[in-house]
Amino acid sequence: MHSPPWLHVIAEGGVVPVDLLLPTTGTTYVARVDGREMTDLDAVFRSFYDGLRLPDYFGWNWNALHDCLRDLHWLPADHRVLIVEAADEALPDDPDERSVLFRALLSAGRRWSYTRKPDSVELGGLVLVLYCDAASVPSLREHLQFCWAEVTAAPS
């Protein structure tokens, strides 16, 4: 998968250059969630509710999470960085639901992606950083590639 410029899969302890995360101006909101805490669907929704400070009208289901991630206007910032630590460990007993989570993240990233201008590329409204242990990076990237193919095949 040729990774979109707003998606970074990094081994724990790895780094992402700051210019890929932060714009030169404007307000930036950084949220961190931990895949190790996402043992079931309720824990996934709780992690995102707390980490992103989702609005009170959040409906505690996939459609609601998808809608909130694709909107983001409720979060008063020009740019957002979402860091998912141990991304490969989210929903360990339900790989199908993990795929739903990844598709929601990728769809949101696509929605808020960078915009190309005649003379430059402008940082988008959402940057995703997914951390995992070094040995899991290839499998996480492969899983994301599969999910990305599904996201890009669906109408946006």
N, C-alpha and C positions, 0 to 999 in steps of 0.2 A: 504494500500500500504506500503510495506517495502520500505522506502525512500532510493534512492541511496545515497551514502556518499557525493556526490557533490551537493545535493539539500537540502536546509533548508527552511522550512516554519515557520516563526516566527511571533508572535504577536508583534505589534508595542510596542517599549520599551523593547522587549526581547533581548536576547544576543545570539551570536554564539561564542563558544570558538575559540580563535585566531588560535589554531593549526588545526582547521578544515577549516580555510580560507587561511592561509598563509603558504607557504613552509618554510623550515628552511633556504634556500638560494635561490638566483635568484631574478630576477626582477618581480614585481607584478603590474599589472594595475587594478585599481578599477574604475568601472563605476557605476553610479547611474542613474536610470530612474524612473519616477513617473507615476504610473498607472492613477492617477487623471488627468494628462495632456493628456492621450491617449484617447481622446473622439471620435476619428474616425481614419480611416486607415492612413490618411496623418499625423496625430499627432503621431501615433505609429511609423511610419517610421522616422519622424523628431526626436522623442525622442531617438531612437536608433542611428540614424545618428550622432546626437550631443553628446549623452552620451558615445558611444563607439568610436566616431571619425571614423565612417565607411569610407572606401576609396571613392574617388570621382567617381569611376565607379559604385557605388551602384545604382541599378536600380529602387528603390522606389516601390517595390512590394514584395509579400511574398516569391517568389522564390529567389529574390536577398537577402532578409534578411536571409533566411534559408542558402543560400550559404555563406554569410559573417560570420554567426555564426558558421558554420561547418568548415570554413577555419581558421580564426583567425591568420594566418601567417602574415597578413598585419599589425597586431598590435605588435610592437616590445616589447614583454615581454615573460617571461618564463611561467607565470601563470596569469590568469585573474579572477577577482571576479566581477560578475554582480549582483547588488542589484536592485531589483524592489520594490519600495515602493508602498503601496496601490495596490498591484498586483490584488486584487479582484475587483478593480474599473476600470481596463482597459476596454475599449470598452463596456461601460455600456449598450448601446442599441443594441449590437450585440453579443450575447453569442457564436454564431457559429464562428465568427471571433476571439473572445477571445480564443476559443479552438485552433484555428490555431496558434495563438501567443504562447500559452502554449506548443503545440506540437513542434513548432520550437525551443523553449528554451530547452525543454526536449531532443530533438534530438541532439542539440548542446552539452548539458551536457553529454549525452551518448557518443557522439563522442570523447569528451575530458576527459572522466572519468578517475578515478584512475586506476593505473596499479598494479596488484598484482605481487610481486616478491617472491622468495622462503622464504626470511627472513623478509619481510615487505610489507607495502602498500605505494606506492609513490603517493603524491598529484598530481591530474590531472591538466590539463591546464586550466580548467574552473570550477569555483564554482558558483552556483546560490543561491541567498538568496532572497526569496520572503516574504515581510512584508505585513501584513494586520491587521485590528483591531482584538482583541482577539475573539470576537464573530464570526468572519468570518473564523477563522482558520480551523474548521472542514469542512466547505463547500468548501474552497479552496483546502484542501487536497483531498477531494472526487473528485473534478473536475480534479485535477492533476492526481489522480489515473486512472480516465477514459482516460485521454489524454496519460498517460504513457502506458496503455494497448494497445492503438492504435499505439504508437511509437514502442513498442517492438514487436508487431505483424508484423510490416512492415520490409522488409529487410533493413539493415543499410548500 
